[in-house]
Amino acid sequence: MTHTRYAFIKANWHSDIVTRALDGFCELIPADQVDVYDVPGAFEMPLLARDLAASGRYAAVAAAALVVDGGIYRHDFVAQAVVDGLMRAGLDSGVPVLSVSLTPHHFQETQHHTRIYAEHFVQKGREAAEAALMIGRTRAALAA
């Protein structure tokens, strides 16, 4: 059975920027084929991605977050755990799980940085949609 639905997980931290990835994703995959799920932050994405992938309802799952250095914790550890968890969710379920997670070392909540990262997230969303579609085509060809 070929699935035509996609799941898109968005972390709520910096949601004004992260939501732009969904905009880019929906430039290639129609919004009416995308189910959107919000989570508090990036760390919560892998568990939900695993559950969504294992549900059998989706051709692919994309997960978007902006993990920034808050000065209190090592954001690179969080980012690594998230990417590792998303990869494991995909490998364990057999469903593509795509990361649209950015981890800039220098992010300031200024108009300039917000604009730059928002624009970049649109592009990363497009790239995730392209990857989802390409992987789907390749796997379908392998199964034929």
C-alpha positions in Angstrom: 0.0 0.0 0.0 1.4 3.4 -1.0 0.9 6.1 1.6 0.2 9.7 0.4 0.1 11.2 3.9 3.0 12.8 5.6 3.6 13.8 9.2 5.3 17.0 10.2 6.4 17.6 13.8 7.2 21.2 14.9 9.0 22.1 18.1 7.3 25.1 19.8 10.6 26.8 20.8 11.1 29.6 18.3 7.9 28.6 16.6 7.8 31.8 14.5 11.0 30.5 12.8 10.4 26.7 12.9 6.9 27.0 11.3 8.6 28.3 8.2 10.0 24.8 7.5 6.4 23.6 7.2 5.8 26.4 4.6 8.7 25.1 2.6 7.6 21.4 3.0 4.1 22.3 1.7 5.5 23.9 -1.4 6.2 20.4 -2.7 3.7 18.2 -0.7 0.2 19.6 -0.6 -0.9 20.8 2.8 -4.0 18.6 2.7 -1.6 15.5 2.7 0.3 16.7 5.8 -0.7 16.1 9.4 1.0 18.6 11.7 2.0 17.8 15.3 3.4 20.3 17.8 5.7 19.3 20.6 7.2 21.5 23.4 10.8 21.3 22.2 13.3 19.4 20.1 13.9 16.8 22.7 10.3 15.5 22.5 10.4 15.0 18.7 12.1 11.5 18.5 9.5 9.7 20.6 6.5 11.2 18.6 8.4 10.6 15.3 8.8 6.9 16.3 5.1 6.6 17.2 4.0 8.3 14.0 6.3 6.3 11.8 5.2 3.0 13.5 1.5 3.9 13.0 1.7 2.8 9.3 -0.2 5.9 8.2 2.7 8.0 6.8 5.0 7.8 3.8 7.5 9.9 5.8 7.8 11.9 9.0 9.6 15.2 9.1 10.7 16.9 12.3 11.7 20.6 12.7 13.3 22.4 15.5 15.8 25.2 16.2 18.1 24.2 19.0 20.1 27.2 20.2 22.8 27.8 22.7 21.0 29.2 25.7 24.1 29.6 27.8 22.9 27.2 30.5 23.1 23.9 28.8 25.2 22.4 26.0 22.8 22.7 23.0 25.1 20.4 21.0 24.3 17.5 23.3 20.6 18.1 22.9 20.9 18.4 19.1 22.9 15.2 18.9 20.4 13.3 21.0 17.6 14.5 18.8 19.2 13.6 15.5 20.2 10.2 16.9 16.7 9.6 18.1 15.1 10.6 14.8 17.5 8.4 12.9 16.7 5.5 15.2 13.0 6.1 14.7 13.4 5.8 11.0 15.6 2.7 11.1 13.4 0.9 13.6 10.1 1.6 11.8 11.3 1.4 8.2 9.7 4.8 7.5 11.8 7.7 6.5 12.2 10.2 9.4 13.7 13.4 8.3 15.4 16.0 10.4 14.9 19.7 9.7 16.7 20.6 12.9 19.2 23.5 12.9 21.7 24.1 15.7 23.4 27.4 15.2 26.3 28.3 17.5 25.4 31.9 17.4 21.8 32.9 17.4 20.4 36.1 18.8 16.8 37.0 18.9 17.3 40.0 16.7 15.2 40.9 13.6 18.2 40.1 11.4 18.8 36.6 12.8 15.1 35.8 12.9 14.8 36.7 9.2 17.9 34.8 8.1 16.9 31.6 10.0 13.3 31.9 8.9 14.3 32.0 5.3 16.7 29.1 5.8 14.0 27.0 7.4 11.8 27.5 4.3 14.6 26.0 2.2 15.2 23.2 4.7 11.5 22.3 4.6 11.7 22.1 0.8 14.7 19.9 1.1 12.9 17.6 3.5 9.9 17.3 1.2 12.3 16.6 -1.8 14.0 13.9 0.3 10.7 12.3 1.4 9.5 12.2 -2.2 12.8 10.8 -3.6 13.1 8.1 -0.9 9.5 7.1 -1.6 10.1 6.8 -5.4 13.3 4.9 -4.8 11.8 2.4 -2.3 8.8 1.9 -4.6 11.1 1.1 -7.5 13.0 -1.4 -5.3 9.8 -3.1 -4.4 8.6 -3.4 -8.0 
